Amino acid sequence: MIVHSMIDQDVKHIFGYPGSAILDIYDALHKKNVIEHILVRHEQAAVHMADGYSRATGKVGVVLVTSGPGAMNTITGIATAYMDSVPIIVLSGQVMSHLIGHNAFQECDMISISRPVVKHSFLVKNTEDIPHIIKKAFYLASTGRPGPVVIDLPKDMLNSANKYPYKCPETIAKHSYNLTTNRCKGQLKHGIRALLEAKKPVLYIGGGAIISECSEQIKTLVDTMNIPVVSTLMGLGAYPCTSDKFLGMLGMHGTYEANMAMHHTDLIFGIGVRFDDRTTNNLEKYCPHAKVVHIDIDPSSISNTVSADISIVGSADAILDILLRMLTEQNSTNDENALKIWWNQINVWRKRECLKYKKSNERIKPQQVIEILYKLTNGDAYVTSDVGQHQMFVALYYPFDKPRRWINSGGLGTMGFGLPAAIGVKFALPDAEVVCVTSDGSIQMNIQELSTALQYDIPIKIINLNNRILGMVKQWEDMIYQGRHSHSYMDSVPNFTAMAEAYGHIGIGISDPLQLEKEMARGLAMKDKLVFIDILVDETEHVYPMQVHGGAMNEMWLSKTKRT
């Protein structure tokens, strides 16, 4: 029933790790031999692979793990997907029904443990309910605001000695789960009026713009209204980052021009954003002159952090379709003279060149690595990352022009995400160029998945910005704790090139700035190999701009000695 249900849901890959509680499912996978199963080396990595698979395609990723520690090991990955609204299904084994609650071998209460970080969860109590539960789980995971769903499967519910007729359900019971319909014309009229009247508007896009596939509508709106665009970390690629209308990422490590525009704007037009703390800084000082229009499919996200003056609930693609049609019908234009003054001011801010840095012939700068990566991949790679300085360097120095190319853990900030996510992307898109940008701290958290990559011949490229420290931790210590470094230096970093070779891959080490581009090009040119490129970078480098903690959007450090 489970395998048939997965086939009916068009599942092509399952990422998992077997155990006694789910061997009946594994036996069924073997007998049916239709779905490709990927044997991971740790269950957390299985969820990150399914997560990367989903982010790159928009499809639902699937995970299969056993009970107890197998299920427990998925929690970090589930929370990662939950925070970033990624649709995945986690099938977890469970002890027999009559043993639940009796501390049986490899028992854990997966439903209770996962409840805070799932969109919904199911405990199967009747075998004949399995087809309906699985179809419902896929529906819940992928509709509305997407998210992870757990299905907990007691071993006796999987007893292959019990046979039931299988039929894919035509309908499912939805009960209290009702999708928000786009009944928003009244609010949209107010939103359009606000856009037309604004003297200093900013279009603010987030991960929801990518999930709802509304990039084309955003381009049309920007061209029609001639307004500047800023993006959250998760929204990068929803609008072309190389466009002259794009001001960059905003927030804690946002560009000078993006943060300044936000501080001085009179209208924030938000699409699929959460106004989370990394993008607002001090709420009491946040955008003091701005009216807020907020479009989001999740009503609970609107006015949750920043109060919206005009709230529009629904899927961004459908809402923007209506908005653009209404704009055409009205045949109205915004204030061109005011916009010209606004763009002149923005261009003054751009002249600060906030991303400029000093290159060196002695030490490799991490910014330089990302710029070369962009050049060598023509800006067209699928790039995954872990969390830390390297993540911010990619966000700032690799301009994404297409959605779903930037795969990273934004909400939870999970170190160890990058490598398994890259493997998941490559399974989903075998012909795509997939690069994992990581660091010596993050890569070691799931480095065992180099073994998975070898078993399935996954030729991703790994760019390791090796600074021998926990870079973002050290940066905070330098800036906030007067340079007191408490356990942020990693004095026993392994020989990564040798480690990659021990796993059966190609290892390339780079320490000479003059050889950087040549050696990176050599590694990226090996299309049929996993290549681990370990690059020794300047450990003293910081990510700038960086907002002053507790300040307004316009309060930033621009270097170690300069601030606004």
PLY file of the C-alpha trace (Angstrom):
ply
format ascii 1.0
element vertex 564
property float x
property float y
property float z
element edge 563
property int vertex1
property int vertex2
end_header
0.00 0.00 0.00
2.76 2.43 0.90
4.81 1.76 -2.22
1.74 1.85 -4.47
0.70 5.13 -2.86
4.14 6.61 -3.52
3.97 5.53 -7.16
0.52 7.10 -7.48
1.96 10.34 -6.07
4.63 10.22 -8.81
7.50 9.73 -6.34
10.75 8.94 -8.15
13.22 8.98 -5.24
13.12 8.14 -1.53
15.98 9.06 0.80
16.29 6.75 3.75
17.97 4.31 6.10
16.50 0.88 6.92
15.78 -0.68 10.30
13.72 -3.49 11.76
10.51 -1.44 12.17
10.26 -0.69 8.44
11.79 -3.74 6.76
8.39 -4.66 5.32
8.44 -1.37 3.38
12.00 -1.98 2.21
11.02 -5.45 1.07
8.12 -3.97 -0.88
10.45 -1.40 -2.48
12.73 -4.26 -3.51
9.88 -6.35 -4.96
8.26 -3.47 -6.83
11.58 -1.96 -7.99
10.03 1.21 -9.41
11.14 3.94 -6.99
14.85 4.62 -6.57
15.89 4.51 -2.91
19.00 6.39 -1.82
20.78 4.88 1.16
22.16 7.75 3.23
24.72 7.53 6.03
22.71 9.53 8.59
18.98 10.18 8.83
19.42 13.94 9.22
21.13 13.95 5.84
18.19 12.04 4.32
15.85 14.89 5.24
18.27 17.53 3.92
18.52 15.59 0.64
14.74 15.45 0.30
14.68 19.15 1.23
17.20 20.12 -1.47
15.34 17.92 -3.95
12.13 19.80 -3.17
13.59 23.32 -3.16
15.14 22.82 -6.59
11.98 21.40 -8.19
8.96 22.39 -6.11
8.06 18.70 -5.77
7.47 16.90 -2.48
10.60 15.18 -1.12
10.22 11.82 0.63
12.15 10.31 3.56
11.95 6.80 5.01
13.51 5.99 8.41
13.13 3.44 11.16
11.80 3.95 14.66
13.51 5.39 17.75
16.91 6.92 16.97
16.24 6.76 13.22
13.15 8.91 13.61
14.80 11.17 16.20
17.71 11.90 13.86
15.32 13.50 11.36
14.12 16.28 13.68
16.76 18.88 12.76
16.07 18.31 9.07
12.31 18.50 9.59
12.69 21.77 11.52
14.88 23.14 8.72
12.17 22.38 6.15
9.44 23.73 8.42
11.14 27.10 8.93
11.62 27.56 5.18
8.21 26.17 4.11
9.54 23.16 2.21
7.14 20.28 1.37
8.51 16.92 2.49
6.97 13.66 3.73
8.77 11.73 6.49
7.73 8.10 6.87
8.94 6.94 10.28
8.79 3.44 11.65
7.24 2.80 15.04
7.08 -0.12 17.46
3.98 -2.32 17.45
0.81 -0.56 18.49
0.39 -2.49 21.74
3.95 -1.57 22.78
3.58 2.20 22.29
4.05 3.93 25.63
5.88 0.99 27.25
9.47 2.04 26.48
9.91 -0.73 23.97
13.20 -1.21 22.14
13.78 1.68 19.73
10.56 3.45 20.69
10.08 7.21 20.70
6.97 9.33 20.56
7.64 10.73 17.11
4.28 12.45 16.87
4.82 14.49 20.05
8.50 15.16 19.41
7.94 16.43 15.87
4.69 18.33 16.54
6.25 21.83 16.90
8.05 21.55 13.55
5.55 19.89 11.23
2.58 21.16 9.30
0.72 18.01 10.27
1.38 14.46 11.47
-0.37 11.10 11.31
-0.15 7.97 13.46
-1.47 5.05 11.42
-3.98 3.06 13.49
-5.60 1.03 10.73
-3.71 -0.48 7.83
-6.57 0.10 5.41
-6.25 3.88 6.07
-2.74 4.06 4.60
-3.67 5.10 1.02
-5.95 7.87 2.25
-3.39 9.11 4.81
-0.58 9.24 2.27
-2.63 11.09 -0.34
-3.78 13.54 2.32
-0.21 14.00 3.56
0.99 14.96 0.08
-1.90 17.39 -0.29
-1.21 19.03 3.07
2.55 19.23 2.47
2.27 20.88 -0.94
-0.73 23.23 -0.70
-1.18 26.58 1.01
2.02 27.40 2.86
4.03 24.21 2.21
5.70 22.26 4.99
6.78 18.87 6.31
4.33 16.10 7.23
5.22 13.07 9.36
3.54 9.68 8.99
4.33 7.37 11.92
3.92 3.69 11.02
3.63 1.04 13.79
5.23 -2.22 12.75
2.03 -4.25 13.08
0.33 -1.89 10.60
2.92 -3.06 8.03
2.51 -6.79 8.53
2.79 -8.21 5.02
0.79 -11.27 6.08
-2.30 -9.07 6.15
-3.60 -8.30 2.67
-5.96 -5.48 1.76
-7.22 -4.31 -1.63
-5.38 -1.17 -2.76
-7.16 1.68 -4.45
-5.87 5.22 -4.79
-8.47 7.49 -3.16
-10.18 9.89 -5.54
-10.90 12.42 -2.79
-9.66 13.14 0.70
-11.39 14.47 3.79
-10.11 18.01 4.50
-12.17 18.84 7.59
-10.82 22.10 9.06
-8.05 22.55 6.47
-9.37 25.20 4.13
-7.16 26.96 1.62
-7.47 30.71 1.47
-9.13 31.81 -1.75
-8.05 34.96 -3.51
-11.03 37.12 -2.54
-8.89 40.19 -2.29
-10.05 42.70 -4.90
-11.04 45.27 -2.29
-7.67 45.10 -0.57
-5.90 45.00 -3.91
-7.54 48.27 -4.91
-6.09 49.83 -1.75
-2.70 48.26 -2.53
-2.70 49.61 -6.08
-3.66 53.07 -4.86
-0.80 52.96 -2.35
1.62 51.99 -5.15
0.44 54.77 -7.42
0.62 57.40 -4.68
4.00 56.36 -3.23
6.93 58.71 -3.79
9.58 56.28 -2.53
8.26 52.74 -3.00
10.23 49.51 -2.45
9.17 46.06 -3.65
10.23 43.61 -0.94
10.30 39.92 -1.97
10.91 36.77 0.04
10.90 32.98 -0.18
7.16 32.95 -0.75
7.72 34.60 -4.12
9.80 31.60 -5.18
7.40 29.02 -3.73
4.45 30.58 -5.54
6.35 30.75 -8.86
5.55 34.42 -9.46
8.87 35.63 -10.88
7.40 36.64 -14.22
4.63 38.64 -12.58
7.19 40.42 -10.38
9.26 41.35 -13.45
6.18 42.76 -15.15
5.20 44.74 -12.06
8.69 46.20 -11.68
8.88 47.16 -15.33
5.41 48.66 -15.25
5.92 50.68 -12.07
9.69 51.36 -12.33
10.22 50.53 -8.66
13.34 49.23 -6.85
13.46 45.66 -5.57
15.06 44.26 -2.42
15.10 40.62 -1.34
15.41 38.48 1.73
18.05 35.73 1.83
15.39 33.20 0.83
13.97 35.34 -1.97
17.18 35.66 -3.98
16.53 34.69 -7.59
12.82 35.47 -7.60
13.85 38.67 -9.39
17.09 38.85 -11.44
19.89 40.02 -9.16
21.79 41.48 -12.13
18.95 43.86 -12.99
19.59 47.56 -12.45
16.27 47.65 -10.56
17.61 45.24 -7.94
19.24 46.81 -4.87
20.40 43.56 -3.28
19.63 41.55 -0.20
18.44 43.53 2.80
18.82 43.00 6.53
21.65 42.06 8.86
24.16 41.60 6.02
22.16 43.42 3.36
23.67 45.92 0.98
23.99 49.57 1.95
21.60 50.71 -0.77
18.96 48.09 0.08
18.94 48.92 3.79
19.02 52.66 3.19
16.13 52.42 0.73
14.13 50.43 3.27
14.78 52.98 6.00
13.69 55.92 3.84
10.85 54.33 1.86
7.27 55.53 2.18
5.82 52.20 0.92
6.93 48.63 1.54
5.18 46.31 -0.91
5.95 42.88 0.57
5.47 39.64 -1.37
5.91 36.32 0.46
7.99 37.70 3.34
7.86 37.09 7.10
9.53 40.33 8.30
11.76 38.14 10.48
14.34 39.56 12.87
17.25 39.21 10.41
15.52 41.65 8.06
14.08 44.21 10.48
16.71 44.79 13.20
15.07 46.93 15.94
11.31 46.98 15.35
10.94 50.25 17.27
13.18 51.94 14.69
11.99 49.97 11.66
11.19 51.94 8.50
9.62 54.91 10.31
7.97 56.54 7.27
6.63 53.44 5.54
3.13 52.23 4.84
3.13 48.41 4.59
1.31 46.33 1.99
1.75 42.62 2.73
0.86 39.73 0.41
1.13 36.24 1.92
-0.67 32.92 1.64
-0.41 32.37 5.40
-2.74 34.70 7.34
-0.75 34.11 10.53
2.34 35.67 8.92
0.60 38.97 8.23
1.04 41.57 11.00
2.80 38.92 13.08
5.95 41.04 13.40
5.35 44.25 11.46
1.81 45.59 11.31
0.43 45.71 7.78
-1.60 48.71 6.71
-3.01 46.71 3.82
-3.09 42.90 4.12
-3.76 40.67 1.12
-4.09 36.95 1.84
-3.59 34.43 -0.94
-1.10 32.89 -3.32
1.23 35.57 -4.67
1.08 34.38 -8.29
-2.72 34.56 -8.43
-2.83 37.88 -6.57
-0.25 39.48 -8.85
-2.15 38.28 -11.90
-5.22 40.11 -10.62
-3.18 43.16 -9.63
-1.55 43.47 -13.05
-4.89 43.09 -14.78
-6.42 45.79 -12.58
-3.48 48.09 -13.27
-3.99 47.63 -17.02
-7.71 48.26 -16.75
-7.17 51.43 -14.72
-4.51 52.70 -17.11
-3.07 54.75 -14.25
0.54 55.79 -13.79
2.62 56.62 -10.76
4.46 59.88 -10.09
7.36 59.80 -12.57
9.03 62.92 -11.19
8.97 61.58 -7.63
10.36 58.25 -8.83
13.16 60.01 -10.70
14.20 61.79 -7.49
13.96 58.47 -5.60
16.16 56.66 -8.13
18.70 59.51 -8.04
18.96 59.06 -4.28
19.33 55.30 -4.63
22.13 55.77 -7.15
23.94 58.02 -4.69
23.79 55.21 -2.13
25.04 52.75 -4.74
28.17 54.87 -5.22
29.33 53.79 -1.77
30.18 50.41 -3.39
29.52 48.61 -0.14
30.69 45.22 -1.47
34.11 46.47 -2.50
37.03 44.70 -0.81
40.83 44.70 -0.96
42.35 41.83 -2.91
45.70 40.38 -1.95
48.45 38.44 -3.71
49.30 36.74 -0.44
45.97 35.57 0.98
42.82 34.40 -0.77
39.75 36.46 0.04
36.48 34.51 0.37
34.65 37.14 -1.70
37.12 36.51 -4.51
36.30 32.78 -4.47
32.59 33.42 -4.93
33.17 35.94 -7.72
35.32 33.42 -9.58
32.73 30.70 -8.99
30.10 32.95 -10.54
32.34 33.62 -13.53
33.22 29.95 -14.11
29.61 28.76 -13.82
28.21 31.68 -15.85
25.94 32.38 -12.90
23.81 29.38 -13.85
24.65 26.80 -11.19
22.44 25.42 -8.48
24.30 26.53 -5.38
23.73 25.02 -1.95
25.37 26.29 1.20
25.75 25.63 4.85
25.42 28.43 7.39
27.87 31.16 8.33
30.12 33.65 6.61
30.37 31.59 3.43
26.57 31.63 3.15
26.50 35.42 3.31
29.38 35.74 0.84
27.40 33.67 -1.69
24.25 35.72 -1.08
26.16 38.95 -1.70
28.66 38.00 -4.43
26.83 35.36 -6.54
23.92 37.20 -8.20
21.13 34.71 -8.88
18.97 35.54 -11.88
16.64 32.54 -11.68
14.48 31.12 -8.89
15.28 27.85 -7.10
19.02 28.13 -7.84
19.92 29.24 -4.29
19.43 26.36 -1.83
20.22 27.23 1.78
18.87 26.99 5.31
17.50 30.44 6.07
15.10 30.16 8.98
16.74 27.53 11.17
20.29 28.18 9.99
21.40 24.55 9.95
25.08 23.74 9.65
25.52 20.45 7.81
22.74 21.24 5.31
24.83 22.03 2.23
26.37 18.71 1.20
23.28 16.49 1.51
21.09 19.21 -0.03
23.44 19.34 -3.04
23.16 15.56 -3.42
19.37 15.88 -3.33
19.43 18.59 -6.00
21.62 16.44 -8.22
19.24 13.49 -7.95
16.38 15.78 -8.96
18.32 17.48 -11.78
21.09 15.13 -12.94
22.12 17.35 -15.88
22.42 20.55 -13.81
25.66 21.98 -12.46
25.39 21.68 -8.67
27.90 23.33 -6.33
28.00 23.18 -2.54
29.71 26.18 -0.93
30.67 25.32 2.62
33.29 25.85 5.31
35.54 23.77 7.52
33.07 24.01 10.41
29.87 23.15 8.54
31.15 20.47 6.18
32.22 18.18 9.02
28.66 17.95 10.36
27.50 15.68 7.53
30.73 14.85 5.75
29.87 11.14 5.90
27.54 11.75 2.94
30.61 11.75 0.71
30.13 7.99 0.96
26.54 8.28 -0.33
27.79 10.44 -3.21
30.34 7.76 -4.12
27.81 4.91 -4.00
25.44 6.69 -6.37
28.10 8.45 -8.48
26.94 12.00 -7.74
29.37 14.46 -9.43
28.70 17.60 -7.41
31.42 20.17 -6.70
32.28 21.25 -3.16
33.89 24.64 -2.53
35.24 24.65 1.02
36.13 28.11 2.34
38.64 26.89 4.88
39.53 29.55 7.45
40.23 27.15 10.34
37.68 28.90 12.53
33.97 29.26 13.12
33.96 32.40 11.00
30.66 34.06 11.88
31.16 33.29 15.57
34.60 34.89 15.44
33.21 37.93 13.60
30.67 38.50 16.37
33.40 38.02 18.97
35.58 40.56 17.17
32.80 43.13 16.89
30.74 42.64 20.05
32.99 40.86 22.54
36.11 43.00 22.11
37.97 40.24 20.28
37.69 37.61 23.02
37.63 34.33 21.09
35.97 31.68 23.20
36.31 28.27 21.49
35.80 29.54 17.95
39.20 28.42 16.58
39.37 24.90 15.15
42.90 23.75 15.82
42.48 20.25 14.37
40.99 20.79 10.93
41.61 17.66 8.83
43.35 17.42 5.49
40.19 17.77 3.43
41.77 16.83 0.11
43.09 13.60 1.60
39.71 12.95 3.21
37.92 13.44 -0.11
40.34 11.01 -1.74
39.81 8.51 1.09
36.10 8.59 0.22
36.98 7.88 -3.40
36.65 11.40 -4.82
38.99 14.06 -6.24
40.59 16.49 -3.79
42.14 19.81 -4.80
43.85 22.11 -2.32
44.38 25.82 -3.09
46.31 28.36 -1.02
47.94 30.60 -3.66
45.76 33.52 -4.85
47.56 33.48 -8.18
46.49 29.87 -8.79
42.92 30.27 -7.53
41.00 30.68 -10.78
43.08 28.15 -12.69
42.65 25.43 -10.04
38.95 26.15 -9.52
38.43 25.90 -13.28
40.25 22.56 -13.31
38.02 21.19 -10.57
34.77 22.44 -12.07
35.72 21.03 -15.47
35.60 17.44 -14.15
31.92 16.99 -14.97
31.73 13.29 -14.11
33.53 13.48 -10.74
32.78 14.75 -7.28
35.54 17.28 -6.67
36.29 18.66 -3.22
38.07 22.01 -3.64
39.60 23.03 -0.32
40.55 26.72 -0.39
42.55 28.33 2.41
41.03 31.78 2.86
41.90 34.79 4.97
40.54 34.05 8.45
40.54 37.75 9.40
37.94 38.67 6.78
34.48 39.80 7.93
31.16 39.96 6.10
30.13 43.56 5.44
27.83 45.41 5.54
26.63 44.35 8.98
23.83 46.12 10.76
24.49 47.61 14.18
22.74 45.38 16.71
19.61 47.08 18.02
19.79 49.86 15.46
17.60 50.98 12.60
17.83 49.69 9.01
20.23 52.52 8.10
22.72 51.81 10.89
25.48 49.59 9.52
29.13 48.74 9.80
30.63 49.05 6.30
34.07 47.80 7.32
36.03 47.13 10.49
36.54 50.87 10.94
33.66 52.54 9.08
30.00 52.71 9.96
27.08 54.80 8.78
0 1
1 2
2 3
3 4
4 5
5 6
6 7
7 8
8 9
9 10
10 11
11 12
12 13
13 14
14 15
15 16
16 17
17 18
18 19
19 20
20 21
21 22
22 23
23 24
24 25
25 26
26 27
27 28
28 29
29 30
30 31
31 32
32 33
33 34
34 35
35 36
36 37
37 38
38 39
39 40
40 41
41 42
42 43
43 44
44 45
45 46
46 47
47 48
48 49
49 50
50 51
51 52
52 53
53 54
54 55
55 56
56 57
57 58
58 59
59 60
60 61
61 62
62 63
63 64
64 65
65 66
66 67
67 68
68 69
69 70
70 71
71 72
72 73
73 74
74 75
75 76
76 77
77 78
78 79
79 80
80 81
81 82
82 83
83 84
84 85
85 86
86 87
87 88
88 89
89 90
90 91
91 92
92 93
93 94
94 95
95 96
96 97
97 98
98 99
99 100
100 101
101 102
102 103
103 104
104 105
105 106
106 107
107 108
108 109
109 110
110 111
111 112
112 113
113 114
114 115
115 116
116 117
117 118
118 119
119 120
120 121
121 122
122 123
123 124
124 125
125 126
126 127
127 128
128 129
129 130
130 131
131 132
132 133
133 134
134 135
135 136
136 137
137 138
138 139
139 140
140 141
141 142
142 143
143 144
144 145
145 146
146 147
147 148
148 149
149 150
150 151
151 152
152 153
153 154
154 155
155 156
156 157
157 158
158 159
159 160
160 161
161 162
162 163
163 164
164 165
165 166
166 167
167 168
168 169
169 170
170 171
171 172
172 173
173 174
174 175
175 176
176 177
177 178
178 179
179 180
180 181
181 182
182 183
183 184
184 185
185 186
186 187
187 188
188 189
189 190
190 191
191 192
192 193
193 194
194 195
195 196
196 197
197 198
198 199
199 200
200 201
201 202
202 203
203 204
204 205
205 206
206 207
207 208
208 209
209 210
210 211
211 212
212 213
213 214
214 215
215 216
216 217
217 218
218 219
219 220
220 221
221 222
222 223
223 224
224 225
225 226
226 227
227 228
228 229
229 230
230 231
231 232
232 233
233 234
234 235
235 236
236 237
237 238
238 239
239 240
240 241
241 242
242 243
243 244
244 245
245 246
246 247
247 248
248 249
249 250
250 251
251 252
252 253
253 254
254 255
255 256
256 257
257 258
258 259
259 260
260 261
261 262
262 263
263 264
264 265
265 266
266 267
267 268
268 269
269 270
270 271
271 272
272 273
273 274
274 275
275 276
276 277
277 278
278 279
279 280
280 281
281 282
282 283
283 284
284 285
285 286
286 287
287 288
288 289
289 290
290 291
291 292
292 293
293 294
294 295
295 296
296 297
297 298
298 299
299 300
300 301
301 302
302 303
303 304
304 305
305 306
306 307
307 308
308 309
309 310
310 311
311 312
312 313
313 314
314 315
315 316
316 317
317 318
318 319
319 320
320 321
321 322
322 323
323 324
324 325
325 326
326 327
327 328
328 329
329 330
330 331
331 332
332 333
333 334
334 335
335 336
336 337
337 338
338 339
339 340
340 341
341 342
342 343
343 344
344 345
345 346
346 347
347 348
348 349
349 350
350 351
351 352
352 353
353 354
354 355
355 356
356 357
357 358
358 359
359 360
360 361
361 362
362 363
363 364
364 365
365 366
366 367
367 368
368 369
369 370
370 371
371 372
372 373
373 374
374 375
375 376
376 377
377 378
378 379
379 380
380 381
381 382
382 383
383 384
384 385
385 386
386 387
387 388
388 389
389 390
390 391
391 392
392 393
393 394
394 395
395 396
396 397
397 398
398 399
399 400
400 401
401 402
402 403
403 404
404 405
405 406
406 407
407 408
408 409
409 410
410 411
411 412
412 413
413 414
414 415
415 416
416 417
417 418
418 419
419 420
420 421
421 422
422 423
423 424
424 425
425 426
426 427
427 428
428 429
429 430
430 431
431 432
432 433
433 434
434 435
435 436
436 437
437 438
438 439
439 440
440 441
441 442
442 443
443 444
444 445
445 446
446 447
447 448
448 449
449 450
450 451
451 452
452 453
453 454
454 455
455 456
456 457
457 458
458 459
459 460
460 461
461 462
462 463
463 464
464 465
465 466
466 467
467 468
468 469
469 470
470 471
471 472
472 473
473 474
474 475
475 476
476 477
477 478
478 479
479 480
480 481
481 482
482 483
483 484
484 485
485 486
486 487
487 488
488 489
489 490
490 491
491 492
492 493
493 494
494 495
495 496
496 497
497 498
498 499
499 500
500 501
501 502
502 503
503 504
504 505
505 506
506 507
507 508
508 509
509 510
510 511
511 512
512 513
513 514
514 515
515 516
516 517
517 518
518 519
519 520
520 521
521 522
522 523
523 524
524 525
525 526
526 527
527 528
528 529
529 530
530 531
531 532
532 533
533 534
534 535
535 536
536 537
537 538
538 539
539 540
540 541
541 542
542 543
543 544
544 545
545 546
546 547
547 548
548 549
549 550
550 551
551 552
552 553
553 554
554 555
555 556
556 557
557 558
558 559
559 560
560 561
561 562
562 563
